[in-house]
């Protein structure tokens, strides 16, 4: 499996992400190699709906739904269609304690 991070570039956001991932979907189908995009939270629902492919979130916060403005809840990501999440990426480091809490919430 290849996890393809689209990061936050303009060239991989919104409609452009859909065009790019349409090509990725075709390559995945032709080669038999599972390629899962990790997209920005604002693109998760759209990618899932328009392309019907597995999609992961680039980050998640270990919170419960509630008054947590600006945080990414596991519940919201799942509702958007994410089936996985990248945790503790080198560009978004977390403490060991936060990694453990996030893993527990992601299950």
C-alpha positions as CSV (number, residue, x, y, z in Angstrom):
1,X,0.0,0.0,0.0
2,X,1.1,3.5,-0.8
3,X,-0.1,6.4,1.2
4,X,-0.1,9.5,-1.0
5,X,-0.1,12.8,1.0
6,X,-1.5,15.7,-0.9
7,X,-0.2,18.1,1.8
8,X,-1.7,21.6,1.5
9,X,-0.5,22.7,-1.9
10,X,-2.9,24.7,-4.1
11,X,-2.1,22.1,-6.8
12,X,-3.6,19.3,-4.8
13,X,-6.7,21.0,-3.2
14,X,-10.3,21.0,-4.2
15,X,-11.2,20.4,-7.8
16,X,-7.5,19.9,-8.7
17,X,-7.3,17.2,-6.1
18,X,-10.2,15.4,-7.7
19,X,-8.5,15.5,-11.1
20,X,-5.2,14.3,-9.7
21,X,-6.8,11.5,-7.7
22,X,-8.8,10.4,-10.7
23,X,-5.5,9.6,-12.4
24,X,-4.2,8.0,-9.2
25,X,-7.4,5.8,-9.0
26,X,-6.8,4.7,-12.6
27,X,-3.1,3.8,-12.0
28,X,-4.1,1.9,-8.8
29,X,-6.7,-0.1,-10.7
30,X,-4.4,-0.8,-13.7
31,X,-1.4,-1.9,-11.5
32,X,-3.2,-3.5,-8.6
33,X,-1.3,-1.4,-6.2
34,X,-3.4,0.1,-3.4
35,X,-2.9,3.8,-3.3
36,X,-4.6,5.7,-0.5
37,X,-4.6,9.5,-0.5
38,X,-4.2,11.4,2.7
39,X,-6.0,14.7,1.9
40,X,-6.9,17.9,3.7
41,X,-10.0,17.7,5.9
42,X,-11.9,20.0,3.6
43,X,-11.4,17.5,0.7
44,X,-12.2,14.2,2.5
45,X,-16.0,14.2,1.8
46,X,-15.6,15.4,-1.8
47,X,-13.0,12.8,-2.7
48,X,-15.0,10.0,-1.1
49,X,-18.2,11.1,-2.8
50,X,-16.9,11.9,-6.3
51,X,-14.3,9.1,-6.7
52,X,-15.5,6.4,-4.3
53,X,-12.0,5.6,-3.1
54,X,-10.5,5.0,0.3
55,X,-9.3,8.3,1.8
56,X,-7.4,9.1,4.9
57,X,-7.1,12.3,7.0
58,X,-3.7,14.0,7.3
59,X,-4.2,14.5,11.1
60,X,-6.6,14.0,13.9
61,X,-6.9,15.3,17.4
62,X,-7.9,12.9,20.3
63,X,-11.0,14.7,21.3
64,X,-14.7,13.9,21.9
65,X,-17.3,15.8,20.0
66,X,-18.2,19.0,21.8
67,X,-16.8,22.5,22.3
68,X,-13.5,22.2,20.6
69,X,-13.2,24.9,18.0
70,X,-10.4,24.4,15.5
71,X,-9.7,20.8,16.4
72,X,-10.2,17.7,14.1
73,X,-12.4,15.2,15.8
74,X,-12.3,11.5,15.0
75,X,-16.1,11.5,14.7
76,X,-16.1,14.3,12.1
77,X,-13.4,12.7,10.0
78,X,-15.2,9.4,10.0
79,X,-18.5,11.1,9.1
80,X,-16.7,12.8,6.2
81,X,-15.6,9.4,4.9
82,X,-12.1,9.0,6.2
83,X,-11.2,5.4,6.9
84,X,-7.7,6.1,8.3
85,X,-5.5,8.8,9.6
86,X,-1.8,9.7,9.5
87,X,-0.5,10.1,13.0
88,X,2.7,11.8,14.2
89,X,4.0,12.7,10.7
90,X,7.4,14.4,10.7
91,X,5.7,17.7,9.6
92,X,3.1,17.5,12.4
93,X,4.9,15.9,15.4
94,X,3.1,14.9,18.5
95,X,4.3,13.9,22.0
96,X,4.3,10.3,22.9
97,X,1.3,10.9,25.2
98,X,-0.6,12.5,22.3
99,X,0.3,9.7,20.0
100,X,-1.1,7.2,22.5
101,X,-4.3,9.2,23.0
102,X,-4.8,9.6,19.3
103,X,-4.3,5.9,18.5
104,X,-6.8,5.1,21.2
105,X,-9.4,7.4,19.7
106,X,-8.6,6.3,16.1
107,X,-9.6,2.7,16.9
